[in-house]
Amino acid sequence: MNKLTLKEVNLPVTIFKEGKNYVAYSPALDLSTSASTYKKAQTRFSEIVEIFFDELSEMGTLESVLSSLGWQKVKSSWQPPVVISNYTQPTNLSYA
């Protein structure tokens, strides 16, 4: 199997508050983590991304997982999907 190269990419990450915790989420990896502070959430997200890629490489599933998440292989590098918009959608919910 050819070694795949991942160069520095800009991952879209959203950090939101859930109760007392901060949640960092990236749709490009469908990956999230949480922490008690905003800064810790950022740090943990960086750590979990590294673990995520290490695990995919070890399992030999890097290419298939990235492809299923919409990443594109350009020469020997992978590029995440480009976020076109991020907005808040007002919605009426009905529930019992």
C-alpha positions as CSV (number, residue, x, y, z in Angstrom):
1,M,0.0,0.0,0.0
2,N,1.3,3.4,-0.9
3,K,2.0,5.8,1.9
4,L,-0.5,8.7,1.8
5,T,0.6,12.2,2.6
6,L,-1.5,14.6,4.6
7,K,-0.4,18.1,4.4
8,E,-1.6,20.9,6.6
9,V,-5.2,21.6,5.8
10,N,-7.8,24.0,7.3
11,L,-10.4,21.9,9.0
12,P,-13.8,23.6,9.7
13,V,-14.4,23.3,13.5
14,T,-17.4,24.6,15.3
15,I,-17.2,25.1,19.1
16,F,-20.4,25.5,21.0
17,K,-21.4,25.4,24.6
18,E,-23.4,22.5,25.9
19,G,-24.3,23.0,29.6
20,K,-21.0,23.8,31.3
21,N,-18.9,22.1,28.6
22,Y,-17.6,23.3,25.3
23,V,-17.9,20.9,22.3
24,A,-15.6,21.1,19.3
25,Y,-17.0,19.4,16.2
26,S,-15.8,19.1,12.6
27,P,-18.2,18.0,9.9
28,A,-15.2,17.2,7.7
29,L,-14.3,14.3,10.0
30,D,-17.6,13.9,11.7
31,L,-15.5,14.0,14.9
32,S,-16.1,15.8,18.2
33,T,-14.8,16.2,21.7
34,S,-15.6,18.2,24.7
35,A,-13.9,20.0,27.6
36,S,-14.6,22.3,30.5
37,T,-13.1,25.4,28.8
38,Y,-13.0,26.7,25.2
39,K,-9.2,26.4,25.1
40,K,-9.2,22.8,26.4
41,A,-11.8,21.9,23.7
42,Q,-9.4,23.3,21.1
43,T,-6.5,21.4,22.5
44,R,-8.5,18.2,22.8
45,F,-9.7,18.5,19.3
46,S,-6.2,18.7,18.0
47,E,-5.3,15.7,20.0
48,I,-8.3,13.6,18.8
49,V,-7.6,14.5,15.2
50,E,-4.1,13.1,15.5
51,I,-5.4,10.0,17.2
52,F,-8.1,9.6,14.5
53,F,-5.5,9.7,11.7
54,D,-3.1,7.4,13.5
55,E,-5.9,4.8,14.0
56,L,-7.1,5.0,10.4
57,S,-3.5,4.5,9.2
58,E,-2.9,1.6,11.5
59,M,-6.2,-0.1,10.4
60,G,-5.5,0.6,6.7
61,T,-8.8,2.4,6.3
62,L,-7.6,6.0,5.8
63,E,-8.4,6.2,2.1
64,S,-11.9,4.7,2.4
65,V,-12.9,6.7,5.4
66,L,-11.7,10.0,4.0
67,S,-13.5,9.3,0.7
68,S,-16.7,8.5,2.5
69,L,-16.4,11.8,4.4
70,G,-16.2,13.7,1.1
71,W,-12.4,14.3,1.0
72,Q,-10.7,14.5,-2.4
73,K,-7.3,13.0,-3.2
74,V,-5.2,15.5,-5.1
75,K,-2.0,13.8,-6.3
76,S,-0.7,12.3,-3.0
77,S,-2.5,14.6,-0.6
78,W,-6.0,14.7,0.8
79,Q,-8.2,17.8,0.9
80,P,-11.3,18.1,3.1
81,P,-14.7,19.3,1.8
82,V,-15.0,23.0,1.5
83,V,-17.6,24.7,3.8
84,I,-19.7,26.9,1.6
85,S,-21.9,28.3,4.4
86,N,-22.4,28.1,8.1
87,Y,-25.6,29.8,9.4
88,T,-28.4,29.6,11.9
89,Q,-31.7,28.3,10.5
90,P,-34.9,29.5,12.4
91,T,-37.2,26.5,12.7
92,N,-40.5,25.9,14.3
93,L,-40.6,22.6,16.1
94,S,-43.7,20.8,17.1
95,Y,-43.5,18.1,19.6
96,A,-45.7,16.6,22.4
